[in-house]
Amino acid sequence: MSDQPSPQSLRTEAIETLLIEKKLLTSTAVDTVLTTFSEQVGPMNGAKLVARAWIDEGFKARLLEDATTIIAEYGFEGGQVDKLIVKACAESVHHVVVCTLCSCYPWAVLGLPPRWYKDPGYRSRIVREPRKVLTEMGLTLPETTDIKVWDSSAEIRYMVLPLRPEGTEGLDETALAELITRDAMIGVAAIKTPS
Amino acid sequence: MDGIHDLGGQPGYNALGYRRDEPVFKDRWEATVFTLVRASAQAGAYTNIDQFRHAVERIDPKAYLEHGYYGRWLGAVETLFVEAGILTTAEITERATQMGADPNDLIAARPNQTKTQTTGIPAKRNPIDQAPWFQVGDPVQTAQTSPLGHTRLPGYARDKRGLITACQGLWPYPDLRAHGHGEPSQYLYTVTFNSLDLGFSEAFELNLDLFEPYLNAIETIQ
């Protein structure tokens, strides 16, 4: 590893300093972004929706019918969501989300996307061989489970409502939310029974 | 436009690079780029997300693959600042060089590169005050086209047959608004494809949200 700053890092800093001099950027703006996307906007928001849907059938029905209104009620912000659609996994159906043209992602409920979601491997292959890709990512689906892929090609954002694992009957909403992972809400992982 | 960004179905990118845990920003400069993009919108360097996406699509294709997501954003935001007349390539390069950059470094931004007075796929009608052309259950065939401008019809789903499974109402039309033609609306539909009809060998269902100008009516889906 070299300690030299990367060319991208230097060019970024060049633009940053020029904009600060032109008063188009404040020197604290980056810290605000770091705080917002590490503490306020992230997959913990989506996890709240999933946990509630697992214990409240009426809420689940509303979430599947009109998730956009629900995230407004929860006050989730972070941009990138004009309309949110939630797709529920079932024993016979598995959903998975991608954006092949760029990296559209439901920021308000999942935060900023992970690196692999934005890289060419996932974007090129999940629409060509999803079962194989999911297996490589550690999610082996039964042959009898149908796969539905959602390529976010417009401004609608998609989130997956994963299956509730067995052995979680005694857990309350908060404990359930802690089990729910970002990757399960993208559709590349299942929620595991807590050990 | 056709280009490196249109990755769906493309062969050769085998590695997934999957990691369960990683920081939101790997390096501080990535968070800075994120902030620069917000600042560029506030400064009026772009007014809608399709202009930003088109700026990403126009960056150097080698940089697109090698510089990662925030490297792509860096190229796009530089393109937008330069095209808006807020910064010049020369002053950015001069400042970066003062900071220790090599003047021969690959610069991702390509202002004005392929930015023609064009559009993506042309609109066929103004649908305001008119009903959607298609209904749920209608079979459709997607356009066979390679527009010079921005479009949200991926290459892998062109000239393919699918079924309308939802009408999502009127939305700003990316193929026009990316090129400064205001915010005209078009109907958006969810179109469901059988992967075998897309030419893939694994069997699954593929859904895309596609605008009316991308779609042609057909009698039946074979």
Interface residues (C-beta under 8 A of the other chain):
Chain A: Q4 P5 S6 P7 Q8 S9 L10 R11 T12 E13 A14 I15 E16 T17 L18 L19 K22 L24 L25 A29 V30 T32 V33 L34 F37 S38 G42 K83 V98 T100 L101 C102 S103 G111 L112 P113 P114 R115 W116 K118 D119 P120 G121 Y122 R123 S124 R125 V127 R128 E129 P130 R131 K132 V133 E136 M137 D146 I147 K148 V149 W150 D151 S152 S153 A154 E155 I156 T181 D183 V188
Chain B: H5 D6 L7 G8 G9 Q10 P11 G12 Y13 N14 A15 L16 G17 Y18 R19 R20 E22 V24 F25 K26 D27 R28 W29 A31 T32 V33 F34 T35 L36 R38 A39 Q42 A43 I49 R53 V56 L65 H67 G68 Y69 Y70 G71 L74 V77 E78 F81 I86 L87 E91 I92 T93 R95 A96 M99 G100 A101 D102 D105 L106 I107 R152 L153 P154 Y156 Q168 W171 P174 L188 T190 S195 L198 F200 S201 E202 F204 E205 L206 N207 L208 D209 L210 F211
